[in-house]
């Protein structure tokens, strides 16, 4: 757990899987976050990662393009840093009711809200960096408005929430969250164990619509 503090909590959010129900679509959707009150730790971690594997510093990291050695290296360092916190929610899509399948932005917002709201509603300040994926979903329910409704209309939160959408190639935190989500996704979708076992002791994991 991160130590209690009044200073800003920085959250970096990404996802793995898809929101489709066509043949060939994934069976799982994973939304994950890397959180810290010291964002420079994430910057240093990603810099070390790129130096270790001879990756240009200005190149975006994508776990889907990385080999097992690189993924193991990063998961081991994420798990070892006590000032970083990793969380994820896994949606088992075959059990999602048809009404939500037709409104997949609501499914995404609902799952992300379950992951985020309980952990930020009692904080003072939160800076949330989101890979701008929800812009790909044609729907009237914006991610920002959904979180504000859950925090301020349905709840009594006074958190000062800033939501940013940096391009993922400029955000070290989103790149770290990409690797986290990919690890969790590979475990549930394909049964891959090695990287997941490395991060599992430090991962707060939630399941949604599982049997």
FIKOL-993201 format. One line per field, with one value per residue: x, y, z of N, C-alpha, C in turn; residue number from 0. Coordinates in steps of 0.05 Angstrom, whole numbers, plus 5000, padded with zeros to 4 digits. Layout:
N
npx <- [X:...]
npy <- [Y:...]
npz <- [Z:...]
capx <- [X:...]
capy <- [Y:...]
capz <- [Z:...]
cpx <- [X:...]
cpy <- [Y:...]
cpz <- [Z:...]
num <- [NUM:...]
! end
This chain:
211
npx <- [5017:5008:5039:5001:4985:4982:4996:4992:4964:4986:4959:4963:4931:4912:4893:4880:4861:4796:4734:4698:4650:4652:4670:4734:4745:4772:4766:4770:4773:4819:4831:4878:4920:4977:5001:5026:5057:5102:5119:5167:5193:5170:5185:5241:5244:5224:5261:5308:5293:5291:5344:5368:5350:5366:5332:5310:5303:5260:5222:5159:5139:5111:5079:5060:5095:5141:5191:5193:5235:5242:5191:5190:5231:5211:5165:5186:5214:5172:5143:5179:5184:5164:5138:5105:5042:5000:4941:4885:4828:4791:4750:4704:4683:4645:4603:4578:4520:4472:4452:4493:4533:4517:4526:4581:4615:4593:4602:4659:4666:4639:4669:4720:4706:4693:4744:4772:4742:4733:4785:4801:4763:4766:4812:4856:4878:4882:4916:4899:4921:4903:4903:4880:4835:4779:4758:4752:4705:4641:4595:4548:4563:4611:4675:4699:4655:4626:4658:4658:4603:4598:4633:4617:4562:4534:4565:4600:4648:4705:4749:4800:4802:4841:4839:4878:4899:4950:4990:5007:5059:5088:5082:5109:5086:5037:5058:5082:5036:5013:5046:5034:4979:4980:5008:4971:4928:4950:4955:4901:4876:4909:4934:4986:5038:5087:5105:5059:5059:5102:5085:5039:5039:5040:4997:4933:4876:4816:4755:4705:4641:4655:4646]
npy <- [4976:5046:5098:5140:5207:5278:5298:5299:5243:5205:5173:5125:5100:5045:4995:4927:4880:4878:4911:4884:4836:4800:4742:4721:4763:4785:4746:4770:4833:4878:4928:4970:5001:5040:5069:5125:5170:5194:5210:5213:5166:5129:5150:5144:5089:5071:5095:5067:5017:5023:5035:4987:4951:4973:5010:5066:5128:5161:5128:5096:5049:4985:4931:4889:4884:4867:4820:4759:4764:4820:4834:4806:4831:4883:4873:4851:4894:4931:4903:4904:4956:4991:5039:5044:5026:4975:4961:4925:4908:4855:4838:4788:4775:4739:4734:4783:4821:4828:4880:4913:4897:4922:4974:4989:5028:5042:4995:4997:5045:5032:4988:5013:5052:5021:5004:5051:5091:5075:5081:5133:5169:5189:5218:5276:5302:5282:5262:5239:5202:5183:5136:5157:5123:5119:5155:5129:5103:5108:5143:5172:5177:5204:5188:5221:5250:5208:5189:5236:5238:5191:5204:5255:5264:5216:5201:5230:5255:5299:5302:5332:5324:5315:5301:5277:5269:5249:5235:5168:5156:5195:5190:5161:5134:5114:5079:5042:5023:4998:4953:4927:4915:4883:4839:4819:4808:4769:4728:4714:4708:4674:4639:4648:4647:4664:4721:4741:4716:4742:4794:4787:4784:4838:4860:4888:4857:4853:4820:4816:4797:4744:4671]
npz <- [5000:4987:5024:5069:5050:5038:4991:4918:4886:4833:4778:4729:4673:4633:4583:4563:4513:4481:4462:4432:4406:4366:4325:4341:4374:4438:4499:4547:4580:4604:4651:4677:4728:4745:4803:4840:4887:4874:4817:4789:4798:4764:4715:4718:4722:4671:4639:4654:4637:4581:4571:4588:4549:4502:4476:4441:4475:4462:4440:4441:4489:4479:4504:4474:4434:4457:4480:4521:4560:4567:4586:4634:4662:4671:4700:4746:4769:4776:4815:4857:4876:4928:4930:4888:4864:4840:4805:4779:4739:4714:4662:4646:4587:4560:4596:4600:4600:4547:4538:4556:4521:4476:4489:4495:4515:4564:4592:4595:4624:4671:4692:4697:4734:4779:4791:4802:4834:4890:4910:4904:4923:4975:4977:4973:4926:4859:4802:4742:4689:4626:4574:4512:4497:4503:4468:4422:4424:4402:4434:4480:4534:4568:4593:4633:4654:4675:4717:4749:4762:4794:4836:4856:4851:4863:4906:4962:4953:4957:4928:4889:4824:4768:4701:4651:4583:4557:4499:4491:4477:4501:4554:4608:4650:4630:4593:4628:4652:4609:4602:4650:4644:4599:4619:4656:4622:4587:4623:4637:4587:4557:4591:4608:4655:4679:4682:4707:4757:4779:4789:4817:4876:4890:4866:4864:4850:4814:4795:4744:4726:4724:4724]
capx <- [5000:5022:5036:4981:4997:4964:5005:4977:4968:4987:4949:4966:4912:4912:4877:4887:4837:4779:4706:4682:4638:4653:4689:4762:4749:4783:4747:4774:4782:4834:4837:4897:4932:5001:4996:5048:5059:5128:5119:5194:5201:5162:5202:5267:5241:5222:5287:5326:5284:5299:5373:5374:5344:5375:5309:5312:5287:5236:5205:5138:5140:5087:5084:5053:5118:5164:5196:5189:5256:5236:5167:5197:5248:5195:5147:5202:5219:5147:5136:5199:5183:5142:5124:5087:5019:4989:4914:4873:4802:4788:4722:4700:4663:4622:4581:4567:4493:4470:4448:4519:4548:4508:4534:4607:4628:4583:4617:4685:4664:4631:4692:4740:4696:4697:4772:4783:4728:4739:4812:4807:4741:4773:4838:4854:4883:4889:4922:4894:4930:4888:4907:4855:4820:4750:4750:4747:4678:4620:4574:4543:4571:4640:4689:4702:4629:4618:4673:4648:4577:4602:4647:4605:4532:4526:4581:4605:4676:4714:4775:4806:4810:4850:4842:4894:4902:4975:4996:5020:5088:5101:5076:5122:5067:5018:5073:5085:5009:5009:5059:5019:4954:4988:5015:4946:4913:4962:4949:4874:4868:4926:4945:5014:5041:5112:5104:5037:5068:5121:5071:5015:5039:5036:4975:4905:4862:4787:4743:4678:4625:4666:4627]
capy <- [5000:5071:5112:5162:5233:5298:5305:5288:5215:5203:5147:5120:5080:5034:4971:4906:4866:4895:4914:4871:4809:4785:4720:4731:4783:4773:4738:4786:4861:4885:4956:4970:5026:5043:5092:5133:5198:5203:5202:5211:5138:5116:5160:5131:5060:5067:5102:5045:4995:5028:5032:4959:4936:4988:5022:5096:5140:5173:5108:5086:5020:4970:4904:4870:4882:4859:4792:4751:4775:4848:4836:4796:4852:4905:4864:4847:4921:4942:4889:4909:4983:4994:5065:5041:5009:4964:4951:4917:4895:4837:4833:4763:4785:4722:4736:4810:4820:4838:4909:4926:4892:4942:5000:4981:5050:5040:4973:5007:5065:5018:4973:5032:5065:5003:5003:5077:5107:5069:5088:5162:5186:5201:5231:5305:5309:5260:5268:5214:5202:5162:5133:5168:5102:5121:5172:5111:5092:5128:5140:5197:5178:5209:5176:5242:5256:5185:5190:5258:5230:5172:5216:5279:5263:5192:5200:5256:5260:5326:5300:5349:5305:5325:5280:5284:5249:5252:5214:5147:5156:5216:5184:5137:5120:5098:5056:5022:5011:4981:4927:4914:4905:4861:4816:4807:4798:4744:4707:4705:4701:4653:4621:4652:4649:4674:4749:4746:4708:4761:4818:4780:4791:4867:4868:4887:4847:4850:4805:4825:4779:4716:4651]
capz <- [5000:4987:5050:5068:5046:5027:4964:4896:4877:4804:4769:4700:4666:4606:4581:4543:4504:4464:4470:4412:4411:4341:4325:4342:4396:4462:4519:4571:4579:4628:4656:4699:4736:4762:4819:4857:4894:4865:4789:4778:4800:4740:4694:4721:4716:4642:4627:4659:4620:4554:4570:4591:4525:4479:4463:4441:4497:4452:4428:4458:4497:4476:4513:4453:4416:4473:4485:4549:4578:4573:4603:4661:4674:4680:4722:4771:4780:4787:4840:4878:4884:4948:4927:4865:4869:4815:4807:4754:4739:4691:4655:4631:4568:4553:4615:4600:4589:4519:4538:4558:4497:4456:4499:4507:4530:4591:4605:4601:4646:4696:4702:4706:4758:4802:4797:4810:4853:4919:4918:4902:4933:5001:4975:4969:4899:4841:4774:4727:4661:4612:4545:4502:4484:4502:4446:4400:4428:4395:4453:4494:4562:4570:4616:4653:4666:4690:4743:4765:4773:4815:4858:4868:4851:4878:4931:4976:4951:4953:4915:4866:4804:4742:4682:4628:4561:4542:4480:4506:4472:4517:4582:4619:4667:4613:4582:4649:4656:4585:4608:4671:4632:4581:4635:4667:4600:4578:4643:4636:4560:4545:4611:4613:4684:4691:4689:4725:4783:4790:4798:4832:4905:4893:4849:4874:4826:4816:4773:4739:4709:4723:4733]
cpx <- [5018:5018:5016:4996:4976:4972:4990:4984:4966:4979:4952:4950:4914:4895:4888:4862:4821:4751:4688:4671:4636:4672:4717:4767:4759:4760:4748:4781:4795:4838:4856:4909:4959:4998:5021:5045:5085:5131:5147:5204:5194:5179:5229:5266:5240:5248:5307:5319:5294:5329:5381:5370:5349:5352:5313:5293:5261:5217:5184:5142:5112:5093:5079:5076:5143:5167:5193:5209:5250:5212:5173:5213:5231:5176:5162:5207:5194:5140:5155:5197:5159:5128:5108:5066:5006:4961:4904:4845:4800:4759:4721:4677:4641:4598:4569:4540:4491:4466:4474:4536:4541:4517:4562:4622:4618:4597:4645:4684:4657:4654:4714:4731:4699:4726:4782:4769:4734:4766:4819:4786:4748:4800:4834:4857:4892:4894:4920:4902:4918:4897:4881:4838:4790:4740:4744:4718:4658:4596:4571:4555:4601:4651:4692:4676:4620:4632:4663:4620:4581:4615:4630:4575:4523:4540:4584:4634:4682:4742:4777:4818:4817:4854:4856:4895:4927:4977:5013:5050:5103:5097:5089:5103:5047:5033:5078:5058:5003:5022:5044:4994:4959:4994:4990:4929:4924:4957:4921:4866:4883:4938:4974:5019:5065:5111:5082:5045:5087:5107:5048:5016:5034:5012:4948:4888:4832:4776:4714:4665:4638:4645:4627]
cpy <- [5025:5085:5135:5189:5252:5305:5290:5259:5216:5174:5146:5096:5071:5009:4952:4890:4885:4894:4902:4844:4793:4762:4731:4753:4769:4765:4755:4815:4867:4915:4957:4997:5022:5069:5099:5162:5210:5195:5200:5182:5123:5124:5146:5102:5055:5075:5079:5021:4999:5026:5003:4944:4952:4999:5053:5108:5153:5154:5098:5056:5008:4941:4883:4866:4871:4829:4785:4762:4803:4850:4826:4818:4874:4897:4860:4874:4934:4929:4896:4937:4987:5021:5066:5021:5000:4953:4944:4905:4879:4832:4807:4769:4766:4724:4765:4809:4836:4868:4924:4920:4912:4970:4996:5003:5049:5017:4983:5026:5051:5003:4992:5046:5047:5001:5029:5089:5100:5078:5117:5179:5200:5215:5261:5312:5285:5270:5242:5218:5178:5160:5140:5147:5106:5140:5154:5099:5114:5125:5166:5199:5180:5198:5197:5247:5232:5185:5213:5251:5211:5185:5237:5278:5240:5191:5228:5263:5290:5325:5320:5331:5319:5301:5290:5262:5254:5230:5193:5146:5177:5210:5159:5121:5103:5075:5034:5008:4992:4953:4912:4901:4881:4836:4802:4795:4771:4721:4696:4695:4676:4634:4625:4660:4665:4703:4755:4738:4728:4785:4812:4787:4821:4878:4866:4880:4843:4836:4814:4807:4751:4697:4648]
cpz <- [5000:5014:5048:5065:5035:4998:4943:4891:4846:4796:4738:4692:4637:4606:4561:4537:4487:4474:4449:4420:4385:4343:4324:4362:4421:4482:4544:4563:4605:4629:4680:4704:4750:4776:4836:4865:4886:4835:4777:4780:4775:4717:4695:4714:4686:4629:4630:4641:4592:4551:4571:4564:4499:4462:4463:4461:4487:4439:4449:4464:4493:4484:4492:4434:4430:4476:4515:4569:4586:4591:4632:4676:4686:4702:4748:4784:4791:4814:4863:4889:4903:4946:4901:4872:4843:4821:4780:4759:4713:4686:4638:4612:4561:4572:4617:4587:4563:4519:4540:4534:4476:4464:4512:4521:4559:4606:4613:4625:4672:4708:4712:4731:4783:4810:4811:4834:4882:4928:4916:4916:4959:5000:4971:4940:4883:4813:4758:4698:4647:4583:4532:4486:4482:4480:4421:4401:4422:4414:4468:4522:4564:4595:4639:4669:4684:4717:4761:4777:4797:4840:4872:4869:4868:4905:4942:4975:4947:4939:4891:4844:4778:4724:4658:4608:4545:4521:4495:4501:4488:4547:4591:4636:4652:4600:4603:4653:4632:4591:4630:4660:4614:4596:4646:4645:4590:4597:4639:4608:4550:4566:4616:4642:4694:4700:4709:4753:4796:4802:4817:4862:4910:4878:4863:4850:4832:4791:4770:4719:4705:4733:4763]
num <- [0:1:2:3:4:5:6:7:8:9:10:11:12:13:14:15:16:17:18:19:20:21:22:23:24:25:26:27:28:29:30:31:32:33:34:35:36:37:38:39:40:41:42:43:44:45:46:47:48:49:50:51:52:53:54:55:56:57:58:59:60:61:62:63:64:65:66:67:68:69:70:71:72:73:74:75:76:77:78:79:80:81:82:83:84:85:86:87:88:89:90:91:92:93:94:95:96:97:98:99:100:101:102:103:104:105:106:107:108:109:110:111:112:113:114:115:116:117:118:119:120:121:122:123:124:125:126:127:128:129:130:131:132:133:134:135:136:137:138:139:140:141:142:143:144:145:146:147:148:149:150:151:152:153:154:155:156:157:158:159:160:161:162:163:164:165:166:167:168:169:170:171:172:173:174:175:176:177:178:179:180:181:182:183:184:185:186:187:188:189:190:191:192:193:194:195:196:197:198:199:200:201:202:203:204:205:206:207:208:209:210]
! end
